[in-house]
Structures are given as structure tokens and as C-alpha cells.
Amino acid sequence: MSAIEFPAIEEARLPGGLAVAVARRKGVPLAAVRLLIRAGSALDPRGRQGLAHLVAQAVRRGTLRRSGERVDEEIEALGAELGDVVDEDATSFGLSAPAESLGELLAVLADVVTGPVFPGREVTRLRRREAASLEHDLDEPGVVADRAMLSAVYGTHPYAHPVEGRRRHLGAMGRGDAARFHARWYGPASTLLVMVGAVDTGHAIDLARRRLGGWRAATEEPPPLSAPAPPPRTVLVVDKPDLTQTQVRIATAGLPRRSPHYFPALVASTIFGGGFTSRLMEAIRVNRGLSYGARSRFAMSREAGFFFVSTFTKVATTSEIVEVALAEADRFCDSGPTDDELDRARRYLSGLFPLTLETHDQVAEKVCDMHLYGFGVDEVTGYRDRVQAVSAEDCRGVAQRHFPSGRGVIVAVGPAREIARPLERFGPVSVVPARRVL
């Protein structure tokens, strides 16, 4: 198949260690900027889960040169919006604006990232806001299930807690915690600046050197993480007595994003539970009417990952939906996909992927992914060929290693009095109140 088009990337390394990547794209006269720092929630200190997330929000609330209000005003005046995203591996700041404003954009972004002062009043306000948000999550059974699944599948690994943290930890955080986290992990040696759009690459690198070339910080390198132990077959019931439907998650050890089995995993999961015509939807919704939806996905991070099935059903059919999902996993492991399923999945993925590279922001995000996860541009341009090369036996192999056939954790959020005993046939059952998950 034809190669995917991707702009040429010019790279540079600034004196302080900051990596810069610039991609020129014609067309819309905008520039997308991403600053990626390898400081994610896996670096949260013990008893301070959610700190990385709090720091990412707090850095823009006041710097050595600008108040938080002035940062907002300058960003708005440039027609931009400064966003932050924190995951387990990294923190990224992103914005886009007219290409002619790139210099001003970098000036504000550099100030926010390198010179925050963490005003105590602002840190307290953000901390309280996050705690209130987590309290609200108690009313969202799907969110409770996802949080419980993360802890159940990862155990004591640094990936085990939600990025937003836990309510009991947020109350203990203060300005000093935020400042220490920033001083320890926010530094040029672990940071990538990406600029994509209607820009001259040489000029963009010069602007980066002018705004960030003097950034010096003796920060630590993020420590290497070992792979977590595979979770044993257990059942976790999260008790919410008021529910009439049960949220169900079934999760097993997966693989990191840079795994050589990435493409077989992608195709296998698409066939099994990645769309409306998937195996899970056919078995659970069409054939038995147990739920309106069921899906599966490989969640992949830099050093580890997990595979999970997500669905919901009436309380009375909780055990049945788990049984059906596990039976479908067993069947896939035994026989793999049919030729028709494989062909449809490969065509679907090959057609969808170019749509993820249409905008400057999407291209910038992809460059960040390449840097963070350690794959080359050839994986992007050769995406279709790699998808088409996945065989039925490749899919069966990845399923046998990672699908929940005789292994993995089952998480059910619902009234424990009604669902715990029927689930005992799948493994040892433990019950926790929903509030403990937060």
C-alpha cells in the first residue's frame, strides 16, 4: 500500500540539553507547539498521588515575570489556549496560534515551564477543586470502575494510581510539594519542544534557542521502571448499593507501546472488541442482549501496559456477562480470527490512521509519541504495510499471551450484596466500598 505522508523533521539540541523538533507544513498559517517533559504520575511521591497533575495546572498560575492573570491574558491575546495533559509517563503543554506569533507564544510557554513560583493561594484553590472533582467521580460508576481496575491490575507499581490522584493525598499537598516536584523533574535534559506548521525550520530553532537556550536545571533523570507482576485471577467487587447496573472490567497484563507486538495487538483487539462489529459486541449485545456496549483495548505506556474488556449490564446478569466475555476470549485464543474478520480490521485501521495526522496539532502529538515511546518515523509512514502484514496467527499469538483466558482481574462496580456471591466461581472475591477507590 502507499506510504503515509509525514513532514520532514529537523532536530536540534540546545546548550542546556533541550531537544527541539520542527516540522514545516504548508497550508493553514498556524503553528502548533508542544512541550513534552518526562515527568508523569509515575513519579508522584508516596502519599502524594496526583502531584504531577497538580503541578501541571499550577505552573501557569504565576511566574517570576507574570501573574497567572497576565499569563491568561497574553495567551488569549494570541488567539491561543494553553492546555496541559499528564499521563503516567509525561507531562505535556500544548497550544497553537497564528505562525507569525510563534515568538510570543514561546516566550509565555518558556516562562510558565521554567519559572513558576507556585503561589500558595493558587495551589490551595487548585487542590480543593481537584478534590471536589474526585468527590463528583463517586457518582460516575464507569470512572470508579476504571480507577479500581488500574489499581487491581498494577498492584504496587508506580503506574497503579490514577493521574488525578486520590482525595486523601490531595489534602496533604502544599506549595512546597509542588515546588520540589518541579525542581526535581522539570529540566531541559528530559524535555522535547515540538513546533509544527507554516514556519521556517531554521527560524523556529533560532526562536527556541532565544527563549529556552538559557534554561539550566540540575534535574534528575526519571528512573527506569521494571515490569509489573501479572495480576492473578481475582475478583474485586466495588460496593455501590444504589446501582441497578453493574460496571464490569476484565484486565490482564499487556505490553509497552514500543513492543514489537504492537501491530498484532492493535489488530487483534480491534477484531475482538474494538468496534460495533466486534466479537464482543456480537456475543454480548446482538446474540444475548446483555448490554448496549462492550469493548476491548490494549492500554500501553512507556514501560508496561494492560489489556482490558469494558462493559456494563443489569445487576442480575453480572455473572453471565463475565462468563460470555471470558468464553469469547477463550474462543479467540483457540482459533484466532477468521479471514473476513482480519481483512475488515486491517482495512478499517489502514483507512482510519491518516485521519489522525490531518492537523498541525495531531502531527505535533505524533512527534511527541515517537520521542517518548522510542519508535521511528518509519512506523508512521509504513503504518498501512505493518497493519496489512499482521496475520491470523499473529493475532492468535498475542491473544494467547494477553487475553483473559484463565488469568487477570475482574472488577465489578455494583451492589455487593447481589453480585459478590455469583462472581465467586471466577476467583477469590474481595469487596471494598466505592469511596475507598477515590
C-alpha positions in Angstrom: 0.0 0.0 0.0 1.0 3.6 -0.4 3.2 5.2 2.3 1.6 7.7 4.8 2.8 11.2 4.2 4.6 12.8 7.1 6.6 16.0 7.1 10.4 16.0 7.4 11.6 16.8 10.9 14.6 19.0 11.6 16.1 18.4 15.0 18.5 20.3 17.2 19.8 20.1 20.8 20.2 23.4 22.8 23.1 24.0 25.1 21.1 23.1 28.3 20.1 19.8 26.8 16.6 20.6 25.5 15.7 18.7 22.3 13.9 20.6 19.6 12.0 19.1 16.6 10.5 21.3 13.9 8.3 20.1 11.0 7.2 22.6 8.3 3.7 22.1 6.8 2.2 24.3 4.2 -1.4 25.3 4.2 -3.1 26.7 7.2 -0.9 29.6 8.5 -0.8 28.3 12.1 1.9 26.8 14.3 1.3 24.1 16.9 3.6 23.9 19.8 4.1 21.0 22.2 6.5 20.9 25.2 6.9 17.3 26.5 8.5 16.7 29.8 9.2 13.2 31.1 7.6 13.9 34.4 4.4 11.9 34.7 2.3 10.5 37.5 4.6 7.5 37.9 7.0 10.0 39.7 4.4 11.0 42.3 5.9 10.6 45.7 4.4 8.1 48.2 1.4 9.7 49.9 1.3 12.4 47.2 -0.6 10.7 44.4 -1.8 13.3 42.0 1.1 15.7 42.5 2.3 15.7 38.9 -1.2 16.6 37.8 -1.4 19.4 40.3 2.0 20.8 39.3 1.0 20.9 35.6 -2.0 23.1 36.5 -0.2 25.2 39.0 2.8 26.3 36.8 0.6 28.7 34.8 -0.8 30.4 37.9 2.2 32.8 38.4 5.8 33.0 37.4 8.8 35.2 38.2 7.7 37.6 35.4 4.0 37.2 35.0 1.0 36.7 37.3 -1.5 34.0 36.5 -3.9 36.6 35.2 -1.3 38.0 32.9 -0.4 34.6 31.5 -4.1 34.0 30.7 -4.4 37.5 29.1 -1.3 37.0 26.8 -2.3 33.6 25.7 -5.8 34.8 24.9 -4.4 37.8 23.0 -2.5 35.5 20.8 -5.7 33.6 19.9 -4.4 30.5 21.7 -5.4 28.2 24.5 -2.8 26.7 26.7 -3.6 23.1 27.6 -1.8 20.5 29.7 -2.0 16.8 29.7 -0.5 14.5 32.3 -0.2 10.7 31.9 1.8 8.1 33.8 5.0 8.8 31.7 5.0 12.5 30.9 3.5 16.0 31.2 2.9 18.0 28.0 1.8 21.6 27.4 0.3 22.4 24.0 -1.1 25.4 22.2 -1.5 26.7 18.7 -1.7 30.2 17.2 -1.0 32.1 14.0 2.5 31.2 12.9 3.6 34.9 13.0 3.0 34.8 16.8 5.4 31.9 17.4 8.0 34.0 19.2 5.5 35.4 21.6 4.0 32.0 22.1 7.3 30.5 23.1 8.1 33.4 25.4 5.0 32.8 27.5 5.4 29.0 27.4 9.0 29.2 28.4 8.2 31.4 31.4 5.4 29.1 32.6 7.5 26.0 32.4 10.9 27.3 33.7 9.9 30.0 36.2 6.7 29.2 38.1 6.5 30.4 41.7 3.5 28.4 42.8 1.5 31.0 44.8 0.2 29.3 47.9 -3.3 30.6 47.5 -3.5 29.2 43.9 -2.1 25.8 44.8 -4.7 25.5 47.6 -7.5 26.5 45.2 -6.5 24.0 42.6 -6.1 21.3 45.2 -9.6 21.9 46.5 -11.0 22.0 43.0 -9.4 18.6 42.2 -10.7 17.1 45.5 -14.2 18.3 44.6 -13.9 16.7 41.2 -12.9 13.4 42.7 -15.8 13.5 45.0 -18.1 14.0 42.0 -16.5 10.9 40.4 -18.1 8.8 43.0 -21.4 9.4 41.1 -19.8 8.0 37.9 -19.7 4.2 38.1 -17.7 3.9 34.9 -15.0 6.2 36.4 -15.0 4.3 39.6 -14.5 1.0 37.7 -11.6 2.4 35.7 -9.9 3.7 38.8 -10.4 0.4 40.6 -9.1 -1.6 37.5 -5.9 0.4 37.4 -5.0 -0.4 41.0 -6.1 -4.0 40.6 -4.0 -4.7 37.5 -0.8 -2.8 38.6 -0.8 -3.5 42.3 2.1 -1.6 43.9 3.7 -0.5 40.6 4.1 3.3 40.0 1.5 3.1 37.2 -1.1 1.8 39.7 -2.8 5.1 40.7 -4.9 7.4 38.6 -3.2 10.5 37.2 -5.6 12.7 39.1 -4.5 11.1 42.4 -6.5 10.2 45.4 -8.6 12.5 47.5 -6.9 11.6 50.8 -3.5 12.5 49.2 -4.6 15.8 47.7 -5.4 17.2 51.1 -1.8 16.7 52.2 -0.2 18.6 49.4 1.0 22.1 49.6 3.1 24.7 47.7 6.3 23.1 48.9 5.4 19.7 47.4 4.7 21.4 44.0 7.9 23.4 44.0 10.0 20.4 45.0 8.5 18.2 42.2 9.1 20.9 39.7 12.7 21.5 40.8 13.4 17.8 40.7 11.9 16.7 37.4 11.3 19.8 35.2 14.5 20.2 33.3 15.8 20.6 29.7 17.6 17.3 29.6 14.3 15.4 29.8 12.2 17.8 27.7 11.3 18.0 24.0 10.0 21.1 22.2 8.0 20.4 19.1 6.9 23.0 16.6 4.7 22.1 13.6 3.1 24.3 10.9 3.7 27.1 8.5 7.1 28.0 9.9 10.7 28.2 8.6 12.5 25.5 10.5 15.7 27.5 10.9 13.9 30.5 12.2 11.9 28.3 14.6 15.0 26.7 16.0 16.5 30.2 16.5 13.4 31.3 18.4 13.7 28.2 20.6 17.3 29.0 21.3 16.5 32.6 22.2 13.6 31.7 24.5 14.8 28.4 26.0 18.6 28.2 25.3 19.5 29.6 28.7 17.4 27.1 30.6 19.6 25.3 33.0 18.3 22.9 35.7 20.2 20.2 37.5 17.2 17.8 37.5 17.2 14.1 37.8 16.6 11.6 35.1 13.4 9.6 35.5 14.4 6.2 37.0 13.8 3.1 34.9 10.7 1.1 35.8 10.5 -2.6 36.0 7.6 -4.5 34.5 4.8 -5.1 37.0 3.9 -8.7 38.1 1.0 -10.1 36.1 -2.2 -9.9 38.2 -3.6 -13.3 39.4 -7.1 -14.3 38.7 -9.1 -12.4 41.3 -12.4 -10.7 41.6 -12.7 -7.2 43.1 -16.3 -6.0 43.9 -16.6 -2.3 44.5 -19.7 -1.9 46.5 -22.2 0.8 45.3 -25.6 -0.4 46.7 -27.6 2.2 44.8 -26.8 0.9 41.3 -29.2 -1.0 39.1 -26.5 -1.8 36.6 -23.0 -3.2 37.1 -19.9 -1.8 35.5 -17.5 -4.6 34.6 -13.8 -4.6 33.7 -11.7 -7.6 33.0 -7.9 -6.8 32.8 -4.7 -8.7 32.2 -1.0 -7.8 31.9 -0.4 -6.2 28.5 2.7 -4.8 26.7 4.5 -1.5 26.5 4.0 0.8 23.5 7.4 0.1 22.0 6.7 -3.7 21.9 7.4 -5.5 18.6 3.9 -7.0 19.0 2.3 -3.6 18.9 0.6 -4.1 15.5 -0.6 -7.6 16.1 -2.1 -6.4 19.4 -3.8 -3.5 17.7 -5.4 -5.7 15.0 -6.4 -8.5 17.5 -8.1 -6.1 19.9 -9.9 -4.4 17.0 -11.4 -7.7 16.0 -12.2 -8.8 19.5 -13.7 -5.7 20.9 -12.7 -2.6 19.0 -15.8 -1.8 17.1 -19.5 -2.2 16.6 -19.0 -5.4 14.6 -16.5 -6.9 17.0 -16.7 -10.4 18.6 -17.7 -9.0 22.0 -20.5 -6.8 20.5 -21.8 -9.8 18.6 -21.8 -12.1 21.6 -22.9 -9.6 24.3 -25.3 -7.2 22.6 -26.5 -8.9 19.4 -26.8 -12.5 20.5 -27.8 -12.1 24.2 -28.9 -8.6 24.7 -26.9 -8.3 27.9 -25.6 -4.7 27.2 -25.7 -1.9 24.8 -21.9 -1.9 24.5 -18.7 -3.9 25.1 -15.2 -3.1 24.0 -11.6 -4.1 24.5 -8.3 -2.3 24.2 -4.6 -2.5 24.9 -3.6 0.4 27.1 0.1 1.0 26.5 2.6 3.1 28.4 6.3 3.5 28.1 7.3 0.6 30.3 4.2 -1.5 30.7 0.6 -1.9 29.7 -2.6 -3.9 30.2 -5.4 -5.4 28.1 -8.9 -4.9 29.3 -12.6 -5.6 28.5 -15.1 -2.9 29.4 -18.8 -3.4 29.6 -21.9 -3.0 31.8 -25.1 -4.9 32.4 -28.1 -5.3 34.7 -27.2 -6.4 38.2 -29.0 -9.7 37.7 -26.8 -10.6 34.7 -23.4 -9.6 36.0 -22.1 -13.1 36.3 -23.5 -14.0 32.9 -21.8 -11.1 31.1 -18.4 -12.0 32.6 -18.9 -15.6 31.6 -19.7 -14.6 28.0 -16.7 -12.3 27.7 -14.3 -14.9 29.1 -15.7 -17.6 26.8 -15.2 -15.3 23.8 -11.6 -14.7 24.9 -11.0 -18.5 25.1 -12.5 -19.0 21.7 -10.3 -16.3 20.1 -7.2 -17.8 21.8 -8.1 -21.2 20.4 -9.0 -20.4 16.8 -7.9 -16.8 16.2 -9.8 -14.5 13.7 -11.4 -15.6 10.5 -10.0 -14.3 7.2 -13.0 -12.0 6.8 -12.5 -10.5 10.3 -8.9 -10.0 9.7 -9.4 -8.3 6.3 -12.1 -5.9 7.7 -9.9 -4.9 10.7 -6.9 -4.3 8.5 -8.9 -2.2 6.1 -10.5 -0.2 8.9 -7.3 0.6 10.7 -5.5 1.5 7.4 -8.2 3.9 6.5 -8.6 5.5 9.9 -4.9 6.2 10.6 -4.4 9.1 8.1 -7.2 10.9 9.8 -5.1 11.1 12.9 -2.4 13.2 11.1 -4.6 15.9 9.4 -3.9 18.8 11.7 -0.7 20.5 12.9 -1.6 19.6 16.5 -2.0 15.9 15.5 1.4 15.8 13.8 3.0 17.5 16.9 1.4 14.9 19.1 2.7 12.1 17.0 6.3 13.5 17.1 6.0 13.6 20.9 4.9 10.0 20.9 7.8 9.0 18.8 10.2 10.7 21.2 8.5 9.3 24.4 8.0 5.7 23.3 11.0 5.3 21.1 9.7 4.4 17.7 10.8 6.0 14.4 9.1 7.8 11.6 9.1 4.7 9.5 6.5 3.2 11.8 4.3 6.2 10.9 4.9 6.2 7.1 4.8 2.4 6.9 1.7 2.1 9.2 -0.5 0.6 6.5 2.1 -2.0 5.4 2.6 -3.1 9.0 -1.1 -3.4 9.6 -1.5 -5.4 6.4 1.4 -7.7 7.4 -0.4 -8.9 10.6 -1.6 -12.5 10.1 -4.3 -14.5 11.8 -1.6 -16.4 13.7 0.0 -13.2 14.9 -3.4 -12.2 16.4 -3.9 -15.6 18.0 -0.4 -15.4 19.4 -0.9 -12.0 21.1 -4.3 -13.2 22.4 -2.8 -16.3 24.0 -0.2 -14.1 25.8 -2.5 -11.3 26.9 -6.3 -12.1 26.7 -8.1 -13.0 29.9 -8.1 -16.8 29.3 -7.6 -18.2 32.8 -5.9 -15.1 34.2 -6.4 -11.5 35.1 -8.6 -9.4 37.4 -12.3 -9.0 37.2 -13.7 -5.7 38.6 -17.4 -5.2 39.2 -18.9 -2.0 40.5 -22.4 -2.6 41.8 -24.4 -3.7 44.9 -22.1 -6.2 46.6 -25.0 -8.0 48.3 -26.3 -9.1 44.9 -23.2 -9.6 42.8 -20.4 -10.8 45.0 -21.6 -14.4 45.5 -22.4 -15.2 41.8 -18.9 -14.0 40.9 -17.1 -16.4 43.3 -16.9 -19.0 40.6 -14.4 -16.8 38.7 -11.9 -16.5 41.5 -11.4 -15.3 45.1 -13.7 -12.3 45.8 -12.8 -9.2 47.8 -15.2 -6.4 48.5 -14.3 -2.7 49.0 -16.6 0.3 49.4 -16.6 2.7 46.4 -15.4 5.6 48.4 -12.1 3.8 49.1 -11.3 3.8 45.4 -11.1 7.6 45.4 
